Amino acid sequence: MTLDSIGRGKRAEIISIDWDALAPDEGKRLRALGIDEGARIAIAHKGVLGSSDPIAVMVGRMTIAIRKVHAAAMQVEAI
């Protein structure tokens, strides 16, 4: 399943990321923020004003916002 398909409050581990689906600078930014294979994450919030974009993701003690298209490039496994 992909990260954009899991619900709020759910925890997951990133199994793989389709880096080719992302622009090189976006991939570099995500890696710098700790988003990479093996990272354990949780969905904090989804969307603003009724939309489903952006997605607030907790990585360790940090909460970051990512676009739904980025989340769709990440294969995860629920934990």
C-alpha positions in Angstrom: 0.0 0.0 0.0 1.1 3.6 -0.5 1.5 6.2 2.2 -1.3 8.4 0.9 -3.8 5.5 1.4 -3.3 5.0 5.1 -5.5 6.8 7.6 -4.8 9.5 10.2 -3.1 8.2 13.3 -1.9 5.1 11.6 1.8 4.1 11.9 3.8 2.5 9.1 7.3 1.7 7.9 8.5 2.9 4.5 9.4 -0.2 2.4 10.4 1.5 -0.8 10.2 4.9 -2.5 9.9 5.5 -6.2 12.6 8.2 -6.4 12.1 8.4 -10.2 8.6 9.7 -9.7 10.0 12.7 -7.7 12.0 15.6 -8.9 15.7 15.3 -7.7 15.5 18.3 -5.4 12.3 17.0 -3.8 14.0 13.6 -3.2 17.0 15.3 -1.7 14.8 17.3 0.7 12.8 14.3 1.8 16.0 12.3 2.5 17.3 15.3 4.5 14.2 15.2 6.6 14.5 11.5 7.4 12.1 10.1 4.8 13.8 7.1 3.4 13.5 3.3 3.2 13.2 1.8 6.7 11.9 5.0 8.4 9.0 4.6 10.8 6.3 7.2 10.4 2.8 8.1 11.5 0.1 10.2 9.8 -0.7 13.2 12.0 -3.2 15.0 9.7 -4.5 15.0 6.2 -5.5 18.0 4.3 -6.4 21.6 4.9 -10.0 22.9 4.5 -11.5 19.6 3.4 -8.8 18.6 0.9 -6.4 15.6 1.3 -3.3 17.7 0.6 -0.8 18.2 2.3 -0.2 15.2 4.6 1.4 15.9 8.0 3.8 13.0 8.7 5.5 12.4 12.0 9.1 11.1 11.6 10.6 10.6 15.1 9.8 13.7 17.1 9.4 15.9 14.0 6.2 16.6 12.0 6.6 17.5 8.4 4.2 18.3 5.6 4.5 16.4 2.3 2.4 16.5 -0.8 0.0 13.7 -1.7 2.0 13.0 -4.8 5.1 12.4 -2.7 3.1 10.1 -0.4 1.8 8.1 -3.4 5.5 7.3 -4.4 6.1 5.6 -1.0 5.3 2.0 -0.4 4.6 1.3 3.3 3.8 -1.5 5.6 1.5 -1.0 8.6 3.1 -1.5 12.0 
